[in-house]
Amino acid sequence: MFAQNVLYSLLYCKLEPFVYVLTIMAGDSSTCQVCSTKLGLLSLKRHCSKCKRICCRHCLVGRPDTNLGEGNDVDKSKICSECVENSRRSMSVHEDLEVTDQINRDLKLELKQKVMALENFRTFLLEISATFGPNSELFPNTDDKSGIDDTNCDIVDLITKCQENFGNMQQKVRLMRKEYENARKNEESRQSVIKSMNDQIESLRSERTELRNSLVQMKHLSHSVEDQKQQYQDLLAECEKLRIRCNKLEILLKSTNDRPVSISKTLEVLDDTEPSRSRILSICCPKFF
């Protein structure tokens, strides 16, 4: 290719006067509108199928236009180098535009997601402020005002206010923790007191049970003593009766010395009918037995 170009240059230098004469004779003094080369018999003019400008055969280097039919001249269906460059540049710009559109769509989608996330974060901050802020559900009896407008509150102001609310909440939580610790200690001491009182109650219950058992035993003993006392009273009364009877028998014995047999029979009958009374009589009046 290099040798061919050199040969063309030498031939052009040698034949330039002749070419100029032939060009004048042909009556065509046009030049290539791309490289400004003079056109003539040796370098015929051609036209770009796209921009319709006059070109030499060296500048008409583009691919054939596929929109033309197959019967047309191949040179007539080619395009010049500038059109090729412009086509490449336009294709590159088109590709860049497509990429830019895709980037814009991605950026819009990401921006929409960010806006939705920011709105969710704003709602979350409002819920936190409504839950942990002054005059909220956890801290209802506070004198401070939240100062937050749900509709016109800026996100920066909302974050600052939530930080202040969190600081106040931390202080209140520390105070509540101290109160909880004190309450837990008081509860532990109260539980220890309750435990000691329960132990004392159990001891008193056991003592009460023992006292009840002792009382029941004392009642049984008192009933037994009453029974024995009654038996003793009955025995004394019986002895008194027997003593009186013995005295009567002694008097009867002294008055009737001639009737010992009848007295003995009377005593035998008494032994048969009332053996217990006869035993008592034998104790009280041993002289008759």
Secondary structure, DSSP 8 states (H G I E B T S, - for coil): -HHHHHHHHHHHHHHHHHHHHHHHHHT---B-TTT--B-SSSS--EE-TTT--EE-TTT--S---TTS-TTS-TGGG---HHHHHHHHHHHHHHHHHHHHHHHHHHHHHHHHHHHHHHHHHHHHHHHHHHHHSTTSSSS-S--------TTT--HHHHHHHHHHHHHHHHHHHHHHHHHHHHHHHHHHHHHHHHHHHHHHHHHHHHHHHHHHHHHHHHHHHHHHHHHHHHHHHHHHHHHHHHHHHHHHHHHHHHH-TT-HHHHHHHHHHHHHH-HHHHHHHHHH-GGG-
